[in-house]
Amino acid sequence: MTTALHRRKRQRVLSGALAAVTAATAFTLGTAPAEAASGCTTLYDGHSGNSHVCKTWYATGGYYKGSWSIGVTTSYTYVQLYKDGSTSNASGSRGSYSHVKHFYLRACSSFGGCGGWW
């Protein structure tokens, strides 16, 4: 009888320890992704064109690093990149950036004008 009682106590202690470890792991893993993010949207060029774009970003000590990609884009539309005060036209359909405080994308029309930054 004493052996069975000890066995049940040991099972309860192990079950409680397992539950505590599981809860601690879930809390730790749940907070880690808050620094990393990604998103996709359709940007409009201010006329009738648009471009589907995606970007990822990860915060590292006040700076960001990540990647960007351009999907379906209508004719006469191109994408511009903004990195810490410098604007350039995207060359290719994907790229990456690192050690920047600000990174944005926008769609522009070959006929003139651009949409808002994202």
C-alpha positions, -999 to +999 in steps of 0.1 A: +000+000+000+028+024+009+045+017-025+013+025-044+009+058-024+045+069-032+039+060-069+008+082-071+026+111-053+056+108-077+032+108-107+015+140-094+049+157-089+061+147-124+028+158-139+030+192-122+066+196-133+057+187-169+029+213-168+052+240-155+078+233-181+052+233-209+037+266-196+072+282-194+081+270-229+048+284-243+054+317-227+090+320-240+081+309-275+050+332-275+071+363-268+100+356-292+081+363-325+071+398-313+105+411-327+100+396-361+071+403-385+061+400-421+033+414-443+020+417-478-002+443-494-012+458-528+003+493-534-013+517-558+006+541-580-018+571-579-031+563-614-047+530-623-017+507-616-008+486-586+019+462-574+016+434-549+045+435-525+057+416-494+083+424-467+098+409-436+115+427-408+134+418-377+144+443-350+180+442-339+191+469-313+171+498-328+177+488-364+159+465-388+169+439-412+147+419-436+137+412-471+112+424-497+096+409-528+075+422-556+047+401-571+022+409-598+026+444-610+005+462-637+020+477-668+037+511-664+040+506-626+073+502-608+083+500-571+106+523-552+125+516-520+132+540-492+161+533-468+169+559-441+164+589-464+175+574-496+150+565-524+158+542-553+139+521-579+137+484-571+159+464-594+146+428-597+117+413-579+133+407-545+160+419-522+171+424-487+182+452-463+200+454-430+210+479-404+184+505-413+161+525-391+134+531-418+125+509-448+094+515-470+081+505-504+057+524-527+043+520-562+049+546-589+035+552-623+057+557-654+032+585-663+043+604-632+034+603-595+035+577-568+013+562-541+020+563-504+048+546-486+043+513-469 
